[in-house]
Amino acid sequence: MGLLVGLLVIWAVVVVLGIAIKGLFWLIIIGAVLFVATAVIGFVKREALGRKR
C-alpha cells in the first residue's frame, strides 16, 4: 500500500509542476505514465488479494 501512495504523491507533484511551469509538457506525460503504472499495480494487487480469499 505504501508503494501506491508514494506513486500517487509523485504523480501529483509531477503533473502540478508540468502544468505550473509552461513549456514542461514532458512532465505532464511522465505524470500520465506514472498514473497508468499506479493503476495497473493497484489492479494487479487487488486481483491477487481477491484470489487468496
PyRosetta script that sets phi, psi and omega in degrees:
from pyrosetta import init, pose_from_sequence

init()
pose = pose_from_sequence("MGLLVGLLVIWAVVVVLGIAIKGLFWLIIIGAVLFVATAVIGFVKREALGRKR")
pose.set_psi(1, -34.1)
pose.set_omega(1, -179.9)
pose.set_phi(2, -64.3)
pose.set_psi(2, -35.2)
pose.set_omega(2, 178.4)
pose.set_phi(3, -64.0)
pose.set_psi(3, -42.8)
pose.set_omega(3, -179.8)
pose.set_phi(4, -64.5)
pose.set_psi(4, -42.4)
pose.set_omega(4, 178.9)
pose.set_phi(5, -64.8)
pose.set_psi(5, -42.5)
pose.set_omega(5, 177.7)
pose.set_phi(6, -61.0)
pose.set_psi(6, -44.3)
pose.set_omega(6, 177.9)
pose.set_phi(7, -64.2)
pose.set_psi(7, -38.2)
pose.set_omega(7, 178.7)
pose.set_phi(8, -66.2)
pose.set_psi(8, -38.8)
pose.set_omega(8, 178.2)
pose.set_phi(9, -65.9)
pose.set_psi(9, -46.0)
pose.set_omega(9, 178.5)
pose.set_phi(10, -61.4)
pose.set_psi(10, -42.5)
pose.set_omega(10, 178.5)
pose.set_phi(11, -58.6)
pose.set_psi(11, -47.0)
pose.set_omega(11, -178.1)
pose.set_phi(12, -64.5)
pose.set_psi(12, -43.3)
pose.set_omega(12, -179.5)
pose.set_phi(13, -63.8)
pose.set_psi(13, -44.9)
pose.set_omega(13, -177.9)
pose.set_phi(14, -64.7)
pose.set_psi(14, -42.9)
pose.set_omega(14, -179.8)
pose.set_phi(15, -66.1)
pose.set_psi(15, -43.2)
pose.set_omega(15, 179.9)
pose.set_phi(16, -62.9)
pose.set_psi(16, -43.2)
pose.set_omega(16, 177.5)
pose.set_phi(17, -63.2)
pose.set_psi(17, -40.7)
pose.set_omega(17, 179.0)
pose.set_phi(18, -64.0)
pose.set_psi(18, -35.3)
pose.set_omega(18, 179.0)
pose.set_phi(19, -77.3)
pose.set_psi(19, -40.4)
pose.set_omega(19, -175.3)
pose.set_phi(20, -70.9)
pose.set_psi(20, -38.2)
pose.set_omega(20, -177.8)
pose.set_phi(21, -100.2)
pose.set_psi(21, 107.2)
pose.set_omega(21, -177.5)
pose.set_phi(22, -64.2)
pose.set_psi(22, 145.0)
pose.set_omega(22, 179.9)
pose.set_phi(23, 91.3)
pose.set_psi(23, 0.1)
pose.set_omega(23, 178.5)
pose.set_phi(24, -110.2)
pose.set_psi(24, 53.3)
pose.set_omega(24, -179.7)
pose.set_phi(25, -60.9)
pose.set_psi(25, -29.6)
pose.set_omega(25, -178.8)
pose.set_phi(26, -64.7)
pose.set_psi(26, -26.9)
pose.set_omega(26, 175.8)
pose.set_phi(27, -68.0)
pose.set_psi(27, -35.1)
pose.set_omega(27, 177.1)
pose.set_phi(28, -65.8)
pose.set_psi(28, -39.8)
pose.set_omega(28, 178.6)
pose.set_phi(29, -64.1)
pose.set_psi(29, -43.9)
pose.set_omega(29, 177.8)
pose.set_phi(30, -62.4)
pose.set_psi(30, -40.7)
pose.set_omega(30, 177.3)
pose.set_phi(31, -61.4)
pose.set_psi(31, -39.9)
pose.set_omega(31, 178.5)
pose.set_phi(32, -65.5)
pose.set_psi(32, -40.3)
pose.set_omega(32, 178.3)
pose.set_phi(33, -64.8)
pose.set_psi(33, -41.8)
pose.set_omega(33, 177.2)
pose.set_phi(34, -63.4)
pose.set_psi(34, -37.8)
pose.set_omega(34, 178.4)
pose.set_phi(35, -63.2)
pose.set_psi(35, -44.7)
pose.set_omega(35, 179.7)
pose.set_phi(36, -64.4)
pose.set_psi(36, -41.5)
pose.set_omega(36, 178.8)
pose.set_phi(37, -62.6)
pose.set_psi(37, -41.0)
pose.set_omega(37, 178.7)
pose.set_phi(38, -64.6)
pose.set_psi(38, -41.7)
pose.set_omega(38, 179.1)
pose.set_phi(39, -63.8)
pose.set_psi(39, -42.0)
pose.set_omega(39, 180.0)
pose.set_phi(40, -65.6)
pose.set_psi(40, -45.2)
pose.set_omega(40, 179.2)
pose.set_phi(41, -61.5)
pose.set_psi(41, -44.4)
pose.set_omega(41, 178.6)
pose.set_phi(42, -62.0)
pose.set_psi(42, -41.0)
pose.set_omega(42, 179.6)
pose.set_phi(43, -65.8)
pose.set_psi(43, -43.6)
pose.set_omega(43, -179.5)
pose.set_phi(44, -64.3)
pose.set_psi(44, -43.5)
pose.set_omega(44, 179.2)
pose.set_phi(45, -64.6)
pose.set_psi(45, -39.7)
pose.set_omega(45, 179.6)
pose.set_phi(46, -65.4)
pose.set_psi(46, -40.8)
pose.set_omega(46, 177.9)
pose.set_phi(47, -65.1)
pose.set_psi(47, -39.7)
pose.set_omega(47, 179.7)
pose.set_phi(48, -64.7)
pose.set_psi(48, -40.1)
pose.set_omega(48, 178.6)
pose.set_phi(49, -69.1)
pose.set_psi(49, -34.2)
pose.set_omega(49, 180.0)
pose.set_phi(50, -68.0)
pose.set_psi(50, -32.0)
pose.set_omega(50, -179.6)
pose.set_phi(51, -74.4)
pose.set_psi(51, -27.8)
pose.set_omega(51, -178.2)
pose.set_phi(52, -73.2)
pose.set_psi(52, -24.8)
pose.set_omega(52, -176.6)
pose.set_phi(53, -77.5)
pose.dump_pdb("model.pdb")
